[in-house]
C-alpha cells in the first residue's frame, strides 16, 4: 500500500517558471510524496525531457481521472492530469487564450481535494492578468479558493526558516492608509479563531501559542502613538483568552521577532503585510511557504511570482527551493490533519 501523501500540484502560468519548478520538485520528492501535476501534459513532458531524460510523466485525461481516479504508479512515475492549453506556451510571453486552461487546473485540484482524493493542494504562481484578459474576473488564488469552497474568511500565513517561523496576517494586500479601519473587533477575533483552529487541526499543535503585534510603533506606547491597541487589539485578546486561546500581546513589532520571544511561540500574528513578512522572508532565504488558513482543505504555495523573464532565459535557471518547501509543508500538514481527525 502506498503510504505517501497525495499532493495535487497546479503548475500555474504556463509561460512562467511554474511548470518547471513543479516538475523538478515533484520528481525530487517522489519517494516522499505522491505528487500529481495538473497542467498541460505536452508542455510538462517537453520540460521534463529538457530537465532530465530519466523523469517519467504519465498523462491522464480529466475524464479518465473523474471516472477511474489515479492509476497505481510506482514512485518513479509522476501522474499528470492533463488540462490542455488553447495555444502552445512561449516562455516569458503571456497569452490570454490560455487563461481558462490555467483556471481549470485550480478547479480540478479544488474539486478532488474536497472529495478527499488529494490530501493537499500546492499551487505554482499564476498571472492574474492572463485569466482576467480571458474574460474571467479573478483577483488571486486565495480569493478563488475561498469562493469555490464557500469559505467566508481566510487568513494568509507564511512560514519558513529553521526553526520554522510562522507569521499570519490580520490584513493582507491593503494600502497602508486603509489598514487601521480594517482592524476591527469582529474581524480580528475571527482571524485569531482561524489561526488557533488550523494550528491545532493542520499543524498538530495541541495548545497553540500566538503572539500578536500592535499596529502602531511601540504598540501605541500607552495611547500616545495611537489607540488601536487599547480600543481594539487588547479587548480582542482578552476575549480570545476567555475562550481558552493562548493569544497574547499586543507587542511592539520591532522587538518581537527575537529568538527569546519566538521560542515561546507557535505563530506571530502581524497586523499588516509589511510588518511581518520582511522578517519572515529574511529568515527563509527564498524558501518561504505561503499557507491559506481557514479553508476546508490544505493549500500551500511558493512565496514568489511567475518570473517571466527567468522563464524566457530557458530551462534550468529557476530555483525550485520554495516549491520543494511548499510540498514538504503540505505533506506535514496532511499528516497532522489526518492524525487530528
Secondary structure by P-SEA (a helix, b strand, c coil): ccccbbbbbcccccccaaaaaaaaaaaaacccccccccccaaaaaaaaaaacccbbbbbbcaaaaaccccccccccbbbbcccccccccccccccccaaaaaaaaaaaaaaaaaaccccbbbbccccaaaaaaaccccccaaaaaaaaacccbbbbbbbccccbbbbbbcccccccccccccccaaaaaaaaaaaaaaaaacccccbbbbbbbbccccccccccccccccccaaaaaaaaaaacccccccccccccccaaaaaaccbbbbcccccccaaaaaaaccbbbbbbccccbbbbbbccccaaaaaaaccccccaaaaaaaaaaaaaaaaaaaaac
